[in-house]
Amino acid sequence: MKKALKNFILESDATLEQHDWGTLRWVTNPSVQDVKQITSLVVHLPKSQGHNFHLHPNQEEVIHVLEGSIEQWIGTEKHILNVGDSVFIPANQVHASFQYGEQEAKLLAILGPCAANEVGYEIEDVSTLSPWNTLRQ
């Protein structure tokens, strides 16, 4: 029997994941809706925290800043993004997002196409590899 589609996601019903760098809340993914092309999540980065250098081998990503500011890296290039700013990250491009300033950062991340797993998200951590392990020192 096919599961019922859930087109409306209330924040109180969304799956929340706690990580050592912050939290994420799934907005859309294949395990919640019948999506095939995009997966999206809201990310909270507390003060002095960040999602260290990583890549999504087969997924493009857009990150939009909803609250606060972030230090956004694409490869070895860094920019400070504020509320309303966005960044496009091509597939297989190393990137990282770190909270910047006094306020917690809240981001909307949208990736596509969906990866072939229940959350539609693929990630490869490269934060321990050179040059990514020395860029912020």
DSSP file with accessible surface (Angstrom, degrees, kcal/mol):
  #  RESIDUE AA STRUCTURE BP1 BP2  ACC     N-H-->O    O-->H-N    N-H-->O    O-->H-N    TCO  KAPPA ALPHA  PHI   PSI    X-CA   Y-CA   Z-CA
    1    1 A M              0   0  240      0, 0.0     2,-0.2     0, 0.0     0, 0.0   0.000 360.0 360.0 360.0 129.9    0.0    0.0    0.0
    2    2 A K        -     0   0  145      1,-0.1     3,-0.1     3,-0.0     2,-0.0  -0.502 360.0-113.2 -73.7 138.1    1.4    3.4   -1.0
    3    3 A K        -     0   0  107     -2,-0.2     2,-0.1     1,-0.1    -1,-0.1  -0.358  36.8 -99.2 -68.6 150.9    1.8    5.9    1.8
    4    4 A A        -     0   0   90      1,-0.1     2,-0.3    -2,-0.0    -1,-0.1  -0.443  39.8-112.4 -68.8 141.1   -0.4    8.9    1.8
    5    5 A L        -     0   0   82     -2,-0.1     2,-0.7    -3,-0.1    28,-0.1  -0.568  21.0-152.8 -75.9 140.9    1.3   12.0    0.4
    6    6 A K        +     0   0   86     26,-0.7    -1,-0.0    -2,-0.3    -3,-0.0  -0.866  22.3 168.2-117.0  93.7    1.8   14.8    2.9
    7    7 A N        +     0   0  123     -2,-0.7     2,-0.5     1,-0.1    -1,-0.1   0.759  63.9  59.7 -80.4 -26.8    1.8   18.0    1.0
    8    8 A F        -     0   0  178      2,-0.0     2,-0.6     0, 0.0    -1,-0.1  -0.921  67.4-167.0-107.9 124.6    1.6   20.3    4.0
    9    9 A I        -     0   0   45     -2,-0.5     2,-0.3     3,-0.0     5,-0.0  -0.938   6.1-156.1-113.8 114.5    4.4   20.1    6.5
   10   10 A L    >>  -     0   0  105     -2,-0.6     3,-1.6     1,-0.1     4,-1.1  -0.659  24.7-123.5 -84.0 143.8    3.9   21.8    9.8
   11   11 A E  G >4 S+     0   0  121     -2,-0.3     3,-0.7     1,-0.3    -1,-0.1   0.894 112.7  57.2 -54.7 -38.1    7.1   22.8   11.7
   12   12 A S  G 34 S+     0   0  107      1,-0.2    -1,-0.3    -3,-0.0    -3,-0.0   0.735 110.0  44.9 -67.4 -20.6    5.9   20.8   14.7
   13   13 A D  G <4 S+     0   0   87     -3,-1.6    -1,-0.2     2,-0.1    -2,-0.2   0.585  89.2 107.2 -95.8 -14.0    5.6   17.7   12.5
   14   14 A A  S << S-     0   0   17     -4,-1.1     2,-0.4    -3,-0.7    13,-0.1  -0.366  78.7-106.0 -72.2 145.5    9.0   18.0   10.7
   15   15 A T        -     0   0   77     11,-0.3    11,-2.0    -2,-0.1     2,-0.4  -0.571  35.2-157.1 -72.1 126.6   11.8   15.7   11.5
   16   16 A L  E     -A   25   0A 112     -2,-0.4     2,-0.4     9,-0.2     9,-0.2  -0.895   6.0-165.7-108.7 133.1   14.5   17.5   13.5
   17   17 A E  E     -A   24   0A  64      7,-3.1     7,-2.2    -2,-0.4     2,-0.5  -0.980   9.2-148.1-120.5 132.9   18.1   16.3   13.6
   18   18 A Q  E     +A   23   0A 143     -2,-0.4     2,-0.3     5,-0.2     5,-0.2  -0.842  21.7 175.8 -98.1 129.3   20.7   17.4   16.2
   19   19 A H  E >   -A   22   0A  61      3,-3.0     3,-0.9    -2,-0.5    -2,-0.0  -0.842  45.6-106.7-124.7 167.1   24.3   17.5   15.0
   20   20 A D  T 3  S+     0   0  146     -2,-0.3     3,-0.1     1,-0.2    30,-0.1   0.737 121.8  45.8 -68.0 -17.6   27.5   18.7   16.7
   21   21 A W  T 3  S-     0   0   30      1,-0.3     2,-0.3    28,-0.1    -1,-0.2   0.491 128.8 -67.0-101.0  -8.0   27.5   21.8   14.4
   22   22 A G  E <   -A   19   0A   2     -3,-0.9    -3,-3.0    23,-0.2     2,-0.3  -0.987  61.1 -64.0 153.5-160.1   23.8   22.7   14.7
   23   23 A T  E     -AB  18  44A  22     21,-1.8    21,-2.7    -2,-0.3     2,-0.4  -0.886  31.0-161.5-124.0 157.2   20.4   21.4   13.9
   24   24 A L  E     -AB  17  43A   4     -7,-2.2    -7,-3.1    -2,-0.3     2,-0.4  -0.986   3.9-158.9-136.7 148.3   18.5   20.7   10.7
   25   25 A R  E     -AB  16  42A  34     17,-2.5    17,-2.5    -2,-0.4     2,-0.3  -0.992  23.1-128.1-126.3 120.2   14.8   20.2   10.0
   26   26 A W  E     + B   0  41A  10    -11,-2.0   -11,-0.3    -2,-0.4    15,-0.3  -0.529  28.7 173.5 -70.2 128.3   13.7   18.4    6.9
   27   27 A V  E    S+     0   0A  39     13,-2.7     2,-0.4     1,-0.4    14,-0.2   0.831  71.1   5.1 -97.8 -52.8   11.1   20.3    4.9
   28   28 A T  E    S+ B   0  40A  26     12,-1.6    12,-2.2    91,-0.1    -1,-0.4  -0.999  73.2 137.4-133.9 138.7   10.9   18.1    1.8
   29   29 A N    >>  -     0   0    1     -2,-0.4     4,-2.6    10,-0.2     3,-1.7  -0.946  61.8 -95.2-167.0 163.5   12.5   14.7    1.1
   30   30 A P  T 34 S+     0   0   35      0, 0.0    89,-0.2     0, 0.0    88,-0.1   0.767 118.9  58.3 -59.4 -25.7   11.4   11.4   -0.4
   31   31 A S  T 34 S+     0   0   48     87,-1.8    88,-0.1     1,-0.1     3,-0.1   0.705 116.7  33.6 -77.7 -16.4   10.6    9.8    2.9
   32   32 A V  T <4 S+     0   0   32     -3,-1.7   -26,-0.7     1,-0.3     2,-0.3   0.820 130.1  12.4-103.2 -45.9    8.0   12.6    3.7
   33   33 A Q  S  < S-     0   0   11     -4,-2.6     2,-1.1   -28,-0.1    -1,-0.3  -0.780  83.9 -98.8-123.9 174.8    6.6   13.4    0.3
   34   34 A D        +     0   0   77     -2,-0.3     2,-0.2    -3,-0.1    -3,-0.1  -0.280  68.0 150.8 -89.3  50.3    6.7   11.8   -3.2
   35   35 A V        +     0   0   35     -2,-1.1    -2,-0.1    -6,-0.3    -3,-0.0  -0.577  21.0 166.8 -87.0 147.7    9.5   14.2   -4.3
   36   36 A K  S    S+     0   0  125     -2,-0.2    78,-1.2    -7,-0.1    -1,-0.1   0.536  72.7  41.9-128.2 -23.0   12.1   13.2   -6.9
   37   37 A Q  S    S+     0   0  134     76,-0.2     2,-0.4     1,-0.2    -2,-0.1   0.734 111.4  31.0-106.0 -27.3   13.8   16.4   -7.9
   38   38 A I        -     0   0   83     75,-0.2     2,-0.4    74,-0.2    74,-0.2  -0.976  47.0-171.5-136.8 149.3   14.4   18.5   -4.7
   39   39 A T  E     - C   0 111A   0     72,-2.6    72,-3.2    -2,-0.4     2,-0.3  -0.980  18.6-172.4-129.5 143.8   15.1   18.0   -1.1
   40   40 A S  E     +BC  28 110A  10    -12,-2.2   -13,-2.7    -2,-0.4   -12,-1.6  -0.984   8.1 177.0-141.6 152.8   15.1   20.9    1.3
   41   41 A L  E     -BC  26 109A   4     68,-2.4    68,-3.1    -2,-0.3     2,-0.5  -0.990  27.4-127.3-151.5 153.0   15.9   21.6    4.9
   42   42 A V  E     -BC  25 108A   8    -17,-2.5   -17,-2.5    -2,-0.3     2,-0.4  -0.922  29.9-160.9-103.5 129.2   16.1   24.5    7.4
   43   43 A V  E     -BC  24 107A  12     64,-2.8    64,-2.9    -2,-0.5     2,-0.5  -0.924   8.7-159.6-116.0 134.6   19.5   24.7    9.2
   44   44 A H  E     -BC  23 106A  34    -21,-2.7   -21,-1.8    -2,-0.4    62,-0.2  -0.970   5.2-168.3-111.9 124.6   20.2   26.4   12.5
   45   45 A L  E     - C   0 105A   1     60,-2.9    60,-2.4    -2,-0.5   -23,-0.2  -0.931  14.4-147.7-112.8 107.1   23.9   27.3   13.2
   46   46 A P    >   -     0   0   47      0, 0.0     3,-2.1     0, 0.0    53,-0.3  -0.190  45.5 -60.0 -65.0 167.5   24.4   28.4   16.8
   47   47 A K  T 3  S+     0   0   99      1,-0.3     3,-0.1    55,-0.1    57,-0.1  -0.178 124.7   5.7 -51.6 132.1   27.1   31.0   17.7
   48   48 A S  T 3  S+     0   0   96     53,-0.2    -1,-0.3     1,-0.2     2,-0.3   0.611 108.4 111.9  67.8  16.6   30.6   29.9   16.7
   49   49 A Q    <   +     0   0   78     -3,-2.1    50,-3.1    -4,-0.1     2,-0.3  -0.734  37.1 163.2-113.8 165.9   29.3   26.7   14.9
   50   50 A G  E     -F   98   0B  10     48,-0.3     2,-0.9    -2,-0.3    48,-0.3  -0.978  46.1 -98.8-172.6 162.4   29.2   25.7   11.3
   51   51 A H  E     -F   97   0B  30     46,-2.8    46,-1.9    -2,-0.3     3,-0.2  -0.832  53.8-137.2 -91.7 103.9   28.8   22.9    8.8
   52   52 A N  E     -     0   0B  68     -2,-0.9    43,-0.1    44,-0.2    45,-0.1   0.107  41.5 -49.8 -63.2 174.2   32.4   22.2    7.9
   53   53 A F  E    S+     0   0B   1     79,-0.2    73,-1.9    74,-0.1    74,-0.9  -0.163  78.1 135.6 -55.4 126.5   33.9   21.6    4.5
   54   54 A H  E     -FG  95 125B   5     41,-2.3    41,-2.5    71,-0.2     2,-0.3  -0.911  34.9-142.9-156.9 175.3   31.9   19.0    2.5
   55   55 A L  E     - G   0 124B  13     69,-1.7    69,-2.4    -2,-0.3    39,-0.1  -0.964  14.8-135.6-147.7 162.5   30.4   18.4   -0.9
   56   56 A H    >   -     0   0    3     -2,-0.3    36,-2.8    37,-0.3     3,-1.2  -0.951  22.1-154.9-118.6 101.6   27.4   16.8   -2.5
   57   57 A P  T 3  S+     0   0   34      0, 0.0    -1,-0.1     0, 0.0    66,-0.0   0.820  87.2  16.4 -53.1 -39.0   28.8   14.7   -5.4
   58   58 A N  T 3  S+     0   0  114     33,-0.1     2,-0.4    -3,-0.1    33,-0.1   0.145 110.5  86.7-123.3  18.8   25.7   14.7   -7.6
   59   59 A Q    <   -     0   0    3     -3,-1.2    33,-0.4    31,-0.1    -3,-0.3  -0.975  58.6-146.1-128.6 136.4   23.6   17.5   -6.2
   60   60 A E  E     -D  112   0A 107     52,-2.7    52,-1.8    -2,-0.4     2,-0.4  -0.592  25.2-157.9 -84.2 157.9   23.4   21.3   -6.8
   61   61 A E  E     -DE 111  89A  11     28,-2.4    28,-3.4    -2,-0.2     2,-0.4  -0.999  17.9-164.0-142.9 142.9   22.5   23.4   -3.8
   62   62 A V  E     -DE 110  88A  56     48,-2.4    48,-2.6    -2,-0.4     2,-0.5  -0.994  11.4-164.8-119.8 131.5   21.1   26.8   -3.0
   63   63 A I  E     -DE 109  87A   5     24,-2.3    24,-2.0    -2,-0.4     2,-0.4  -0.981   4.2-170.8-116.7 128.9   21.5   28.3    0.5
   64   64 A H  E     -DE 108  86A  59     44,-2.6    44,-2.7    -2,-0.5     2,-0.6  -0.976  21.3-130.2-121.5 129.2   19.4   31.2    1.5
   65   65 A V  E     +D  107   0A   0     20,-2.8    19,-2.7    -2,-0.4    42,-0.2  -0.699  29.1 170.9 -83.6 118.1   20.0   33.1    4.7
   66   66 A L  E     +     0   0A  65     40,-2.9     2,-0.3    -2,-0.6    41,-0.2   0.784  68.7   6.5 -93.0 -36.7   16.8   33.6    6.7
   67   67 A E  E    S-D  106   0A  77     39,-1.8    39,-2.2    16,-0.1    -1,-0.3  -0.992 112.2  -1.4-146.4 150.0   18.2   35.0   10.0
   68   68 A G  S    S-     0   0    6     -2,-0.3    15,-0.5    37,-0.2     2,-0.3  -0.267  84.0 -74.4  72.4-157.9   21.7   36.1   11.1
   69   69 A S  E     -H  100   0B  25     31,-0.6    31,-2.4    34,-0.6     2,-0.3  -0.961  36.3-156.3-139.5 155.7   24.8   36.0    9.0
   70   70 A I  E     -HI  99  81B   0     11,-2.5    11,-2.7    -2,-0.3     2,-0.8  -0.957  22.5-129.9-134.5 152.1   27.2   33.3    7.7
   71   71 A E  E     -HI  98  80B  19     27,-3.3    27,-2.0    -2,-0.3     2,-0.5  -0.921  39.0-163.1 -93.0 106.5   30.7   33.0    6.6
   72   72 A Q  E     -HI  97  79B   5      7,-3.2     7,-2.4    -2,-0.8     2,-0.4  -0.873   8.1-166.1-104.1 127.6   30.2   31.0    3.3
   73   73 A W  E     -HI  96  78B  18     23,-2.9    23,-1.5    -2,-0.5     2,-0.4  -0.900  12.8-178.8-109.5 137.4   32.9   29.2    1.5
   74   74 A I  E >  S-HI  95  77B  43      3,-2.4     3,-2.2    -2,-0.4    21,-0.2  -0.958  76.0 -44.5-128.3 113.1   32.9   27.9   -2.0
   75   75 A G  T 3  S-     0   0    8     19,-3.0    21,-0.0    -2,-0.4    18,-0.0  -0.450 123.7 -27.0  60.4-128.5   36.2   26.2   -2.6
   76   76 A T  T 3  S+     0   0   97     -2,-0.2     2,-0.4    -3,-0.1    -1,-0.3   0.309 117.2 102.4 -99.4  10.2   38.8   28.6   -1.3
   77   77 A E  E <   -I   74   0B 114     -3,-2.2    -3,-2.4     2,-0.0     2,-0.4  -0.807  53.8-164.2 -98.9 133.3   36.7   31.7   -1.8
   78   78 A K  E     +I   73   0B 109     -2,-0.4     2,-0.3    -5,-0.2    -5,-0.2  -0.937  12.2 170.7-121.3 139.0   34.9   33.2    1.3
   79   79 A H  E     -I   72   0B 106     -7,-2.4    -7,-3.2    -2,-0.4     2,-0.5  -0.989  31.6-124.9-139.7 149.8   32.0   35.7    1.5
   80   80 A I  E     -I   71   0B  59     -2,-0.3     2,-0.4    -9,-0.2    -9,-0.2  -0.843  29.0-162.3 -92.7 125.3   29.9   37.0    4.4
   81   81 A L  E     -I   70   0B  21    -11,-2.7   -11,-2.5    -2,-0.5     2,-0.2  -0.920   6.1-169.1-111.2 138.5   26.2   36.5    3.6
   82   82 A N    >   -     0   0   75     -2,-0.4     3,-2.8   -13,-0.2   -17,-0.3  -0.594  44.5 -48.0-116.6 177.5   23.4   38.3    5.5
   83   83 A V  T 3  S+     0   0   90    -15,-0.5   -17,-0.2     1,-0.3    -1,-0.2  -0.163 128.6  19.1 -49.3 129.6   19.6   38.0    5.7
   84   84 A G  T 3  S+     0   0   46    -19,-2.7    -1,-0.3     1,-0.3     2,-0.2   0.206  97.3 120.3  92.2 -14.8   18.2   37.8    2.2
   85   85 A D    <   -     0   0   62     -3,-2.8   -20,-2.8   -20,-0.1    -1,-0.3  -0.519  41.0-169.9 -82.3 152.7   21.4   36.7    0.6
   86   86 A S  E     -E   64   0A  62    -22,-0.2     2,-0.3    -2,-0.2   -22,-0.2  -0.920  10.8-156.0-136.4 163.3   21.8   33.4   -1.3
   87   87 A V  E     -E   63   0A  22    -24,-2.0   -24,-2.3    -2,-0.3     2,-0.5  -0.997   9.7-144.9-141.2 140.8   24.5   31.3   -2.8
   88   88 A F  E     -E   62   0A 104     -2,-0.3   -26,-0.2   -26,-0.2    -2,-0.0  -0.924  14.8-166.4-103.7 131.6   24.4   28.7   -5.6
   89   89 A I  E     -E   61   0A   2    -28,-3.4   -28,-2.4    -2,-0.5     3,-0.1  -0.968  15.2-136.3-121.4 115.4   26.8   25.7   -5.2
   90   90 A P    >   -     0   0   54      0, 0.0     3,-1.4     0, 0.0   -34,-0.3  -0.237  39.2 -81.3 -64.6 158.8   27.4   23.5   -8.2
   91   91 A A  T 3  S+     0   0   41      1,-0.2   -31,-0.2   -33,-0.1   -33,-0.1  -0.258 115.3  16.9 -57.9 144.4   27.4   19.7   -7.8
   92   92 A N  T 3  S+     0   0  101    -36,-2.8     2,-0.5   -33,-0.4    -1,-0.2   0.650  91.9 135.5  66.6  19.4   30.7   18.2   -6.5
   93   93 A Q    <   -     0   0   64     -3,-1.4   -37,-0.3   -37,-0.3    -1,-0.2  -0.869  56.7-124.7-101.1 125.3   31.9   21.6   -5.2
   94   94 A V        +     0   0   13     -2,-0.5   -19,-3.0   -39,-0.1     2,-0.3  -0.421  44.9 156.1 -66.1 137.1   33.5   21.8   -1.8
   95   95 A H  E     -FH  54  74B   1    -41,-2.5   -41,-2.3   -21,-0.2     2,-0.3  -0.968  23.6-165.4-156.0 167.0   31.8   24.3    0.5
   96   96 A A  E     - H   0  73B   0    -23,-1.5   -23,-2.9    -2,-0.3     2,-0.4  -0.980   8.2-152.0-156.5 151.9   31.2   25.2    4.1
   97   97 A S  E     -FH  51  72B   5    -46,-1.9   -46,-2.8    -2,-0.3     2,-0.4  -0.995  15.2-179.0-132.1 126.3   28.9   27.5    6.1
   98   98 A F  E     -FH  50  71B  12    -27,-2.0   -27,-3.3    -2,-0.4   -48,-0.3  -0.979  33.9-107.3-127.3 138.6   29.8   29.0    9.5
   99   99 A Q  E     - H   0  70B  13    -50,-3.1     2,-0.4    -2,-0.4   -29,-0.2  -0.297  39.4-164.4 -58.4 143.2   27.7   31.2   11.8
  100  100 A Y  E     + H   0  69B 114    -31,-2.4   -31,-0.6     3,-0.3     3,-0.3  -0.997  42.6   2.0-136.6 135.9   29.1   34.8   11.7
  101  101 A G  S    S-     0   0   36     -2,-0.4   -53,-0.2     1,-0.2     4,-0.1  -0.493 102.5 -47.4  91.7-158.3   28.4   37.7   14.1
  102  102 A E  S    S+     0   0  165     -2,-0.2     2,-0.3   -55,-0.1    -1,-0.2   0.708 108.7  73.0 -91.2 -23.9   26.3   37.8   17.3
  103  103 A Q  S    S-     0   0  109     -3,-0.3   -34,-0.6     1,-0.1    -3,-0.3  -0.744  85.6-105.8-102.0 142.3   23.0   36.1   16.2
  104  104 A E        -     0   0   79     -2,-0.3     2,-0.4   -36,-0.1    -1,-0.1  -0.274  40.5-123.4 -53.5 144.6   22.4   32.4   15.4
  105  105 A A  E     -C   45   0A   0    -60,-2.4   -60,-2.9   -37,-0.2     2,-0.4  -0.787  21.8-166.1 -97.5 140.7   22.1   31.8   11.7
  106  106 A K  E     -CD  44  67A  42    -39,-2.2   -40,-2.9    -2,-0.4   -39,-1.8  -0.997  14.7-178.0-126.3 125.5   19.0   30.2   10.1
  107  107 A L  E     -CD  43  65A   6    -64,-2.9   -64,-2.8    -2,-0.4     2,-0.5  -0.917  25.8-143.5-126.1 150.2   19.3   28.9    6.6
  108  108 A L  E     -CD  42  64A  47    -44,-2.7   -44,-2.6    -2,-0.3     2,-0.5  -0.968  23.1-168.0-108.4 121.8   17.1   27.3    4.0
  109  109 A A  E     -CD  41  63A   4    -68,-3.1   -68,-2.4    -2,-0.5     2,-0.4  -0.955   5.0-173.0-113.6 130.9   19.0   24.8    1.9
  110  110 A I  E     -CD  40  62A  63    -48,-2.6   -48,-2.4    -2,-0.5     2,-0.4  -0.992   6.5-177.7-125.8 125.4   17.6   23.3   -1.3
  111  111 A L  E     -CD  39  61A   1    -72,-3.2   -72,-2.6    -2,-0.4   -50,-0.2  -0.940  13.9-126.2-125.3 146.5   19.3   20.5   -3.1
  112  112 A G  E     + D   0  60A  15    -52,-1.8   -52,-2.7    -2,-0.4   -74,-0.2  -0.989  67.9  20.4-159.4 156.3   18.5   18.6   -6.3
  113  113 A P  S    S-     0   0   63      0, 0.0   -76,-0.2     0, 0.0   -75,-0.2   0.698  88.7-108.3 -74.3 170.0   18.0   16.2   -7.8
  114  114 A C        -     0   0   24    -78,-1.2     7,-0.2    -2,-0.1     6,-0.1  -0.336  30.7-122.6 -60.8 139.6   17.2   13.9   -4.9
  115  115 A A        -     0   0   14      5,-1.2     2,-2.2     1,-0.1     5,-0.2  -0.435  33.9 -97.6 -75.1 160.4   19.8   11.4   -4.0
  116  116 A A  S    S+     0   0  117     -2,-0.1     2,-0.3     4,-0.1    -1,-0.1  -0.385  94.0  85.1 -82.8  60.9   18.7    7.7   -4.1
  117  117 A N  S >  S-     0   0   71     -2,-2.2     3,-0.8     5,-0.0   -86,-0.1  -0.920  95.5 -88.1-147.8 176.9   18.1    7.4   -0.4
  118  118 A E  T 3  S+     0   0  146     -2,-0.3   -87,-1.8     1,-0.3   -86,-0.2   0.761 125.1  38.5 -67.4 -23.7   15.2    8.1    2.0
  119  119 A V  T 3  S-     0   0   28      2,-0.2    -1,-0.3   -89,-0.2     3,-0.1   0.517 100.3-129.4-102.6  -6.9   16.1   11.8    2.6
  120  120 A G    <   +     0   0    0     -3,-0.8    -5,-1.2     1,-0.2     2,-0.4   0.725  69.2 117.9  72.3  21.6   17.3   12.6   -0.9
  121  121 A Y        -     0   0   30     -7,-0.2     2,-0.4    -6,-0.1    -1,-0.2  -0.970  41.1-173.3-130.5 131.5   20.6   14.0    0.4
  122  122 A E        +     0   0   43     -2,-0.4     2,-0.3    -3,-0.1   -63,-0.1  -0.963   9.8 177.2-123.9 144.4   24.1   12.9   -0.2
  123  123 A I        -     0   0   76     -2,-0.4     2,-0.4   -67,-0.1   -67,-0.2  -0.999  18.6-164.6-149.0 143.2   27.2   14.3    1.5
  124  124 A E  E     -G   55   0B  97    -69,-2.4   -69,-1.7    -2,-0.3     2,-0.4  -0.977  21.0-140.9-128.7 116.3   30.9   13.7    1.6
  125  125 A D  E     +G   54   0B 104     -2,-0.4   -71,-0.2   -71,-0.2   -72,-0.1  -0.631  29.4 164.2 -77.7 126.3   32.9   15.3    4.4
  126  126 A V    >   +     0   0    6    -73,-1.9     3,-1.9    -2,-0.4     6,-0.2   0.205  39.4 114.3-122.1  13.0   36.3   16.6    3.3
  127  127 A S  T 3  S+     0   0   19    -74,-0.9   -74,-0.1     1,-0.3   -73,-0.1   0.690  76.3  51.2 -64.6 -19.3   37.0   18.8    6.4
  128  128 A T  T 3  S+     0   0  106    -75,-0.1    -1,-0.3    -3,-0.1     2,-0.2   0.495  96.4  88.9 -94.5  -2.3   40.0   16.7    7.5
  129  129 A L  S <> S-     0   0   92     -3,-1.9     4,-1.9     1,-0.1     3,-0.3  -0.624  85.1 -70.4 -96.2 153.5   41.7   16.8    4.0
  130  130 A S  T  4 S+     0   0   97      1,-0.3    -2,-0.1    -2,-0.2    -1,-0.1  -0.584 111.8  13.4 -78.5 141.0   44.1   19.4    2.7
  131  131 A P  T >> S+     0   0   50      0, 0.0     3,-1.8     0, 0.0     4,-0.8  -0.981 123.1  59.8 -91.1   0.1   43.6   22.3    2.0
  132  132 A W  T 34 S+     0   0   45     -3,-0.3     3,-0.4     1,-0.3     4,-0.4   0.795  98.1  61.0 -63.3 -29.4   40.2   22.3    3.7
  133  133 A N  T 3< S+     0   0   69     -4,-1.9    -1,-0.3     1,-0.2    -3,-0.1   0.522 113.3  35.7 -76.9  -4.6   41.6   21.5    7.1
  134  134 A T  T X4 S+     0   0   70     -3,-1.8     3,-1.3    -5,-0.2    -1,-0.2   0.468  86.6  95.3-124.1  -4.2   43.7   24.7    7.2
  135  135 A L  T 3< S+     0   0   47     -4,-0.8    -2,-0.1    -3,-0.4    -3,-0.1   0.831  89.0  43.9 -63.4 -32.9   41.6   27.4    5.5
  136  136 A R  T 3         0   0  120     -4,-0.4    -1,-0.3     0, 0.0    -2,-0.1   0.330 360.0 360.0 -96.3   8.8   40.1   28.9    8.6
  137  137 A Q    <         0   0  190     -3,-1.3    -3,-0.1     0, 0.0    -4,-0.0  -0.443 360.0 360.0 -83.1 360.0   43.2   29.0   10.8
